[in-house]
């Protein structure tokens, strides 16, 4: 009987320490990397029509527009640093943008002045120094989206209610 009381007391003490830890970590939750606007549709159209014809462009146009719309929504992520529902929405958008960027990297090449590549530079703002980072590679897009996906998880853990099973979910998001 005494061991049960001690284990229960220890569990409650650990939960209290974890709650204090999460309250303190709210102050140090990381910022998002800032997504700067890009124009993917026009350079992609120019490249695809010049190298593969108008029929392929017409087939790919809806997908390129969807990629552009997803990318345009990501620039609003910094406005919702504490709203759990919006963070879940942006978590899904960052995952989708990661997949889109990896597909763009797989099927197209990007550079500044080449007829055999799409002239699009991907620009993101560093979350710590706020410096702009630009690359003609969708891998920067993918890695920045993956980083921001992790920021969404961390922020959801920091700002969610901890009553009930909240501690379990916060631990899961922090892993």
N, C-alpha and C positions, 0 to 999 in steps of 0.2 A: 504494500500500500504506500509506503514511504517513497519507493522508487518511482511510482506513477506520479506522485506529487512533484518530485524533483524534476522528472522529465517534462511534465507539463509546464512547470515554472521556467525551465531552461528554454523550451520552445517559445513561450511567450516573451521571454527576455530577448531571444534571437530575433523574433518578429519585430519587437520594439526597436532593437538596434538597426534592423534593416529599414524600418520606417524612417528613423532618424537619418540614416545614410541617404535614402532617396530624397528626403526633404532638403538635405544639404547639397545633393547633386543637381538640384534644379538650377542652382546658380551657375553650374559649369556645363550645362547641356550644350553640345556643339552647335554651331550655326550651319546653315545649308551653304553649299557652294551655289553661287548665283549663276543662273542660266541667262546668257545674253542672246538676244534674238538673232536668228539666221534666216536666210531665204534659200530654202532647199528646192522649191518647185521650179523656178525659172532656170537655174543652172542644170537641174536634172533633166528638164524638158529639152534644153538645148543639146545636152550630151546624148541623150537617148535617141532623139530624132536624127541627129547627125550620124550616129554610129549604128543604129539598129532600126530606124524607121518610125514612122508615125503610128503604125499599128501597135507596136510594143509600148510606145508612150501612152496611148489611149488605154491599154490594158493596165499599166502601172500607175497611171495618174491618181486613181482613188487611194491607193496605198501611200503614195508620196504625200498627198494632201493630208491623210490621217496622221502620218509621221510628223508633218509640219504642225498640225493642230495640237498633237500631244506635246510637242516641244514648246509651243507657244504657251501652253498652260503651266509648264514647269516654272516659268519666271515668277509666278505668284506664290510659290511655296514659302518664301521668307515671310509672307504676311500672316501665316497661320502657324506660328511657332508653338502654341500651347493648346490649340483646339484639336482634341483627339479624333473627332470624326473627319476633319479636314486632313489630318496627318495620315489617316488610313487611306483616304482618297489619293493623296500624293504618294503614298507608299506604292499603291498599285500603278500610278502613272510613272514613277521612277523605274519600276520593274519592267513596264511595257517599253519605256524609252531605252532601257538597257538592251532588251531583245531587238528592238528596231535598229539600234546603233550597231549591234553585232552583225545583223543581217546586211546592213549597208556596207559594213567593212568586208563582208564575205563576197558580195556581188558587184561592188563598184570600187573604183579607185578615185582618190581625191587629191588635187593639187591646185596650185595657183594658175599656172599657164601651160596647159597641156590639152591637146584635142582629144586625148585618150582618157581623160579623167574629168570629174565634176569639180567645178571651181567653187567650193564651199569650205569655209574655215569655221570650225567649231570653237566657240569662245565661252569660257566659264570663269567665274570669279573665285579665287581661293577663299576658303572659309575663314582662315586665320589672318592672313596678311591683306586680304581684299584685292590683291593684284589680279589682273586679267591674264588668263592663260589661253593661248590660241594655238590650234593645231589643225592641219588638213587631214586629220585622221578621226574617224568615228570612234576609235578606241578611247580618246579623251572623253567623248560623249558618254560612252558606256561606263567608264570608270567613275566619272563624276556622278552619273545616275546611281551607280552601285553605292558610292559613298553616301549620297543623299538618302538612299533607301535605309542605310544603317542609321543615319541621323533621325529619320522618321521613327524607327524602332526605339532608339534611345530616348527621344522626346516623348513618345507615347508612354514609355516606362516611367519617366520622370514626372509627368503631369497627369497620370491617371489616378483615380481614387484608389486608395489602398485598403479599403474595408472589404470584408468578405474574401473572395479569391483574388483580390487586386494584387496582393503581394506575389502570388504565384505567377500571374500574367506579367507583372513587372519584371520578375526574375527571368522569365522566358524571353521577354523583349530585350533584356540586357545581355543575354548570352551571345 
